Amino acid sequence: MNYVTLGKTGLKAAVISFGGIPIQRSDAANTRAVVDKLEEYGINYIDTARGYTVSEEYLGAALEGRRDKFLLATKSMVRSKEGMAKDVETSLRNLRTDYIDVYQLHNVQEKEIQQVFAPDGAYAALAEAKAAGKIGHIGVTCHSADAMKILVEQYGDKMETVMFPFNIVEDQGRDTLALAREKGIGTIAMKPLAGGNLDDWKLALRYIAASGVIDISIPGMGSPEEVERNAGVELSGPLTQEELEQCAAIRKELGTQFCRRCGYCAPCSTGINIPQTFLLANYARKYGLADWAVARYEAMPYHAGSCVQCGACEKRCPYNLPIRDMLGDVAKLFGY
């Protein structure tokens, strides 16, 4: 495994590291098996979050006895100083450790930046936790290129890492990520497979490694097999002409209006599992699995046609997707 210094943190992190979102769909035994594989392949940076339901707890149990072999990162969407201080303590308990290497302000939106960095904001709690030795470094994650630009340009002295979506079809943050690296801020690519929409994981990870603006990427890995698959990708060397042409074809096919399955749209007021609905539509459209997708769509308790057009999901979507229109397309595809 190749390692890189993660900006001014000084941490030596694996170039391909671990995203903990899938762990919440796992169990304790599988999580331990995943961490076993991470240790075997030297994937030492583990990212999770307070919002990933049981992810912190399962990872904490799996890391007992080998905590010193890993760099732990987690994050919270709490915006107040008091709330963030509580979340830091909860994360420490869940992860069964007395320190967390990187604690991140999670999914910061442009309208929240001043609140986060106010004297009674979440950043103040992280600064105090760092001074107390409870966390090692402070980072930020966001989904908006405009928000990241403000954070890097105006608050770069307060941040040591920034995490942003970056992949073959999403490079709108390239210039700001380059600026972050110039400022010594470690850059982390979330959604390296575009929320599961990119099938060629080798090409996806090579694209990020060759970008010149990303230190590490954190594909979600929910099984030992996925760890082994990602760890085996050869990252050295520039992209070939054939690979560049493949990337261009993927951009043309996928565009930018697609669900990353982050789940921020939930809960739907009528109970629709929005990400799952879009996933099944993709299976029907792209992969020749129409019968399989139809059967699973029928088994869902609520369907795309149940949308009442309230728009609550769109207000929560960090990618500003026209979810109501997209659900309408799914309803047409499946007939209801």
C-alpha positions in Angstrom: 0.0 0.0 0.0 1.2 3.5 -0.8 1.1 6.2 1.8 1.0 10.0 1.7 1.4 12.7 4.3 -2.1 14.1 4.9 -1.3 17.8 4.6 -0.2 19.7 7.7 -1.6 17.0 10.0 1.6 15.1 9.4 -0.4 11.8 9.4 0.8 9.1 7.1 -2.3 7.7 5.5 -2.9 5.0 2.9 -3.7 6.5 -0.5 -6.7 4.2 -0.7 -8.4 4.4 2.6 -11.7 3.3 4.2 -15.1 4.9 4.2 -17.4 3.6 6.9 -20.9 4.3 5.4 -21.5 0.6 4.5 -20.8 -0.6 8.0 -24.2 0.6 9.1 -25.7 -2.1 6.8 -23.3 -4.7 8.3 -23.0 -6.6 11.7 -20.3 -6.8 14.3 -18.8 -10.0 12.9 -18.5 -8.7 9.4 -17.1 -5.4 10.6 -14.3 -7.3 12.4 -13.6 -9.3 9.2 -13.4 -6.0 7.2 -11.0 -4.5 9.7 -8.9 -7.7 9.6 -8.5 -7.1 5.9 -7.7 -3.4 6.3 -4.9 -4.4 8.7 -3.7 -7.1 6.3 -3.4 -4.7 3.4 -2.1 -1.7 5.4 -5.2 0.5 4.9 -4.8 2.5 8.0 -7.2 5.5 7.7 -10.7 4.8 8.8 -13.5 7.4 8.3 -16.9 7.1 9.9 -19.5 9.6 11.3 -21.9 10.1 14.1 -24.7 10.0 11.5 -23.7 6.5 10.2 -26.0 4.8 12.8 -24.0 1.9 14.3 -20.8 2.4 12.3 -18.8 4.0 15.2 -19.9 1.3 17.6 -19.1 -1.6 15.3 -15.7 -0.2 14.3 -14.9 0.6 17.9 -15.4 -3.0 18.9 -13.4 -4.3 15.9 -10.5 -2.0 16.7 -10.0 -3.1 20.3 -6.5 -4.4 20.8 -5.2 -2.7 17.6 -6.2 0.9 17.8 -2.6 2.0 17.4 -2.4 0.5 13.9 -5.1 2.9 12.5 -5.9 6.5 12.1 -9.4 7.2 13.2 -11.6 10.0 11.7 -15.2 10.7 12.4 -17.5 13.7 12.1 -20.7 15.4 13.3 -23.3 17.6 11.8 -24.0 19.4 15.1 -23.4 23.1 14.7 -23.4 24.4 18.3 -20.4 24.3 20.7 -22.3 22.5 23.3 -23.7 19.9 21.0 -20.3 19.2 19.3 -18.6 18.8 22.7 -21.2 16.1 23.5 -20.7 14.4 20.2 -17.0 14.2 20.6 -17.5 12.4 23.9 -20.0 10.1 22.3 -17.6 9.3 19.5 -14.8 8.5 22.0 -17.1 6.1 23.8 -18.4 4.5 20.7 -14.9 4.1 19.2 -13.5 2.8 22.5 -10.5 5.1 22.4 -9.2 8.1 24.3 -8.3 10.1 21.2 -9.6 10.6 17.6 -7.0 11.5 15.0 -9.3 13.7 12.8 -12.7 15.1 13.9 -14.6 16.8 11.1 -17.4 19.3 10.8 -19.7 17.3 8.7 -21.5 18.5 5.5 -21.1 22.2 6.2 -23.3 24.3 3.9 -22.6 27.9 2.8 -25.4 29.3 5.0 -24.0 27.6 8.1 -20.3 28.7 7.9 -20.6 31.7 10.1 -22.6 29.8 12.7 -20.0 27.0 12.8 -17.1 29.4 13.4 -18.9 31.7 15.8 -17.7 31.8 19.4 -20.5 29.4 20.4 -20.2 27.3 17.3 -19.1 23.8 16.7 -15.5 24.7 15.7 -14.9 26.1 19.2 -15.7 22.8 20.8 -13.3 21.0 18.4 -10.6 23.5 19.2 -11.0 22.9 22.9 -11.1 19.1 22.4 -7.8 19.4 20.4 -6.2 21.4 23.2 -7.3 18.7 25.6 -5.8 15.9 23.5 -9.1 14.3 22.8 -8.7 14.9 19.0 -5.6 15.3 17.0 -6.7 17.4 14.0 -9.8 19.3 12.8 -11.3 18.8 9.4 -14.4 19.8 7.4 -16.6 18.0 4.8 -19.0 19.6 2.4 -20.8 18.8 -0.8 -21.1 22.3 -2.3 -18.2 23.7 -4.3 -19.2 27.3 -3.3 -19.1 26.3 0.4 -15.7 24.6 0.1 -14.3 27.7 -1.7 -15.3 29.9 1.2 -14.0 27.5 3.8 -10.6 27.1 2.1 -10.1 30.7 1.2 -11.4 32.3 4.5 -11.0 29.6 7.1 -8.0 27.6 5.8 -5.9 28.5 8.8 -8.5 26.7 11.0 -8.7 23.5 9.0 -6.3 20.7 8.5 -8.3 18.5 6.2 -11.1 18.9 3.7 -13.3 16.2 2.3 -15.3 16.7 -0.9 -16.9 14.6 -3.6 -14.3 14.0 -6.3 -14.5 11.4 -9.1 -14.7 10.9 -12.8 -18.0 12.7 -13.2 -17.5 15.3 -10.4 -14.5 17.5 -10.5 -16.2 20.8 -9.9 -14.0 21.3 -6.8 -10.7 20.8 -8.6 -9.4 24.4 -8.4 -10.3 24.8 -4.7 -8.8 21.4 -3.8 -5.6 22.5 -5.5 -5.6 25.7 -3.4 -6.2 23.6 -0.3 -3.1 21.5 -1.0 -1.1 24.7 -1.5 -2.3 25.8 2.0 -1.2 22.5 3.5 -4.7 21.2 4.0 -5.1 17.5 3.5 -7.5 16.6 0.7 -9.8 13.6 0.9 -12.1 12.4 -1.9 -15.5 11.2 -0.8 -17.8 9.4 -3.2 -14.9 8.1 -5.3 -17.3 5.8 -7.1 -20.0 8.5 -7.4 -22.2 6.8 -4.8 -21.9 3.4 -6.6 -22.7 4.8 -10.0 -19.2 4.0 -11.4 -18.8 0.3 -12.2 -15.1 0.3 -13.0 -13.6 0.8 -9.6 -10.0 0.5 -10.9 -10.5 3.3 -13.4 -12.3 5.4 -10.7 -9.5 5.1 -8.2 -6.8 5.6 -10.8 -8.5 8.8 -12.0 -8.4 10.2 -8.5 -4.8 9.2 -7.8 -3.7 10.9 -11.1 -5.7 14.1 -10.5 -2.9 15.9 -8.6 -5.4 17.5 -6.1 -6.3 14.6 -3.8 -4.2 13.0 -1.1 -6.5 10.0 -0.2 -9.8 8.6 -1.4 -12.2 6.7 0.9 -14.4 4.3 -1.0 -17.0 2.7 1.2 -16.2 -1.0 1.9 -18.8 -3.2 3.4 -17.1 -6.6 3.0 -13.6 -8.2 3.1 -13.9 -8.8 -0.6 -14.3 -5.1 -1.3 -11.3 -4.3 0.7 -9.2 -6.8 -1.2 -10.5 -5.5 -4.5 -9.7 -1.9 -3.8 -6.3 -2.6 -2.2 -5.2 -4.4 -5.4 -5.6 -1.4 -7.7 -2.4 -0.2 -9.3 -2.3 3.6 -8.9 1.1 4.5 -10.3 1.5 6.2 -13.6 -0.6 8.6 -15.5 -3.9 7.6 -17.2 -3.5 6.1 -20.6 -5.2 7.5 -23.7 -7.6 4.6 -23.5 -8.5 5.3 -19.9 -9.0 9.0 -20.7 -11.4 8.0 -23.4 -13.2 5.7 -21.1 -13.6 8.6 -18.6 -15.0 10.8 -21.3 -17.5 8.2 -22.3 -18.6 7.7 -18.6 -19.2 11.5 -18.2 -21.3 11.6 -21.4 -23.4 8.7 -20.2 -23.9 9.6 -16.6 -23.8 13.4 -16.6 -24.2 15.1 -13.2 -27.8 14.5 -12.3 -27.7 11.3 -10.4 -28.3 10.0 -6.9 -25.1 9.4 -4.8 -27.2 7.4 -2.3 -26.0 9.6 0.6 -29.4 9.4 2.3 -29.7 13.0 3.3 -33.0 13.2 1.5 -34.6 11.0 4.1 -37.1 10.7 5.6 -39.7 10.9 2.8 -43.0 12.2 4.0 -44.8 9.3 2.3 -42.2 6.6 3.1 -40.5 6.2 -0.2 -37.0 4.9 0.0 -35.7 7.4 -2.5 -32.1 6.1 -3.0 -33.2 2.5 -3.3 -35.9 3.6 -5.9 -33.2 5.3 -8.0 -30.9 2.3 -7.6 -33.5 -0.1 -8.9 -34.2 2.2 -11.8 -30.5 2.1 -12.7 -30.5 -1.6 -12.7 -33.4 -1.7 -15.0 -32.0 0.9 -17.4 -28.3 0.2 -17.4 -27.6 -3.4 -16.5 -30.1 -5.5 -18.3 -31.7 -6.5 -15.1 -35.3 -5.3 -15.7 -37.1 -8.4 -14.4 -34.9 -8.5 -11.3 -35.4 -4.8 -10.7 -39.2 -5.0 -11.3 -39.5 -7.8 -8.7 -37.7 -5.8 -6.1 -39.5 -2.6 -6.9 -42.8 -4.4 -6.5 -41.7 -5.6 -3.1 -41.1 -2.1 -1.8 -43.9 -0.8 0.4 -43.9 2.6 -1.2 -43.2 3.5 -4.8 -42.1 6.5 -6.9 -45.7 7.2 -7.9 -46.6 7.8 -4.2 -44.7 11.1 -4.2 -46.9 14.0 -3.1 -44.6 16.7 -4.5 -43.9 18.2 -1.0 -40.3 18.9 -1.9 -38.9 18.2 1.5 -36.3 15.8 0.1 -35.0 18.4 -2.4 -34.4 20.9 0.4 -32.2 18.3 2.2 -30.3 17.1 -0.9 -26.8 18.4 -0.9 -26.6 18.0 -4.7 -29.7 20.0 -5.4 -31.2 17.2 -7.4 -34.7 17.6 -8.9 -35.8 14.6 -6.9 -39.5 15.0 -7.6 -38.9 15.0 -11.4 -36.6 12.1 -11.1 -39.2 10.1 -9.1 -41.7 10.9 -11.8 -39.3 9.4 -14.4 -39.0 6.3 -12.2 -42.8 6.0 -11.9 -43.0 6.1 -15.7 -40.3 3.5 -16.0 -42.1 1.0 -13.7 -45.6 2.1 -14.4 -46.4 3.4 -10.8 
